[in-house]
Amino acid sequence: MALATPIPALSSDEVTTGRVLDRLAFVVLGVVGIVALLTFRDYGLSWDDYTHSEYGDLLLQFYLSGLHDQRALSWVNLYYYGGGFDLLAALAAKLLPFTLFETRRLMGAAVGVLGLFITWRIGRRVGGSAAGLIALVLLATCPLYYGHMFMNPKDSPFAVAMAIFLLGLVRIFEEYPRVSIASGALVGTGFGLAFGSRIMGAFGSIDALAALALIFALESHARGIRSAGARLGRFVLALVPAMVLAYAAMALVWPWSVAEPLNPLRAVEYFSRFFEKPWQELFDGRVISVPGMPRSYVPTLFALKLPVILSVLGFGGAAGALVAAFRGNVAANRRAVLLSVALAALLPLAVTIALRPAMYNGIRHFVFVLTPLAVLGGLAAVLIAARRLRSAPMAAALVLVVGVAVPVVEMVRLHPYEYADFNGLTGGVAGARDRYMLDYWGLSFKQASQALRARLAERHETKPADRRWKLAVCGPHRSPQVELGGDFETSWDPTGADFALMLGEFYCAKLDAPLLVEIVRDGVTFARVYDIRGRSFPTLLTQPGL
């Protein structure tokens, strides 16, 4: 199987080609970075953004106070998560000449671009320069990854930490049974940041143990169990400094985890059950309570939200990597690498489908599997191109170009709501509007709030002399509070309100009132602002109890 084939020594022409491909990878990273710098201010606040920013400030105060100010260790429920990104953003906000939330958008973009770089390095290491470049392009043109990297303080940074850990795993399994200082540092830093961000970082350790078990089994068969055991012992001993580093990294970004020895287990227990009051979301045209989502939730949304080219190449590559890992005829190291990458992509999905936990907010919790999927997609693409069938290279290149161009066009049309994209299998966002959640984090409220202020200025309207404008809001309130400032107060109660700001999701009612603002992308309404002065509405919701 070609996926199991080790990378041979390269000819001079191949070395030259590799350098060209590597330079193209830097061009891609540069383009993404420039676009991010030009557009990071376009992204609004999400439901959780304000609370996360406060968590970051508290973590910063925790360290600046010499660990005496411990408010961060009991802040809402965020102390059950690591706050590495929030801490980084809080520190950056003290140094950069932007507003707090502009800084958070910019730092999110920087972390996201770092994730793209790491993905390229993994793909390049596992499959060569072409595989690395293709992996990079597949991930950079994935609307789910690109959209979340600007405004998701949990899942996007966690995805990058898991990518760092995966790169470290690939390196140490290539070097087995020795562990270089650089590889150990990557493993320790990556795992510490990943587990210190979310306890789902434990998936990475399961991947590592499975790959290690495969190496031990193969070497026991080839060398004998005593020799294999001795090599395994040397390897584990060499990883001790990495584990110390992992603990230190976890402590830095998640200080609550080390405040008491059992705190990580308490976090596992907390997240093992649904910890909030259940609400309902729209899935496949039905309104379903989030703890009762069907097993089809994750596979359906992966099929409909990822670019088709990424799904086909990524999951095809995962299948090929699994076959190569267990039936390949190459070194145990190579098979362990393939197994670790395949499990990084597939295991979280399989466990979720099997256990059926509460599911909500689309598949934002699975952004971290996109890096290994993109790497596997790069490997699969190289395999297809290497078959050298008549006209296949040209056809394969054309398919790849079209496959990545389609989501790029969709992202341009949806900007800055790329994360809401659905692929052509469901007819894009227009086809998904009445069946799935789109702007579940309310990013469109930034543009809607700015448009409301501009509309009032255009009409020369000023707030009443004796009070502020009252804005009834169906959706996250922090975004309009930040964008509109002190002239407005927000409320869920439309009674006596001047305006109503309504998210375009199923739970927000359409009101019979003059429409002041409508935010539309690709023919789909993301948010509306109504003038409800002199009108009476009992609720902003489509049904009680939502």
Disulfide bonds with the S-S distance in Angstrom:
Cys474-Cys508 2.07
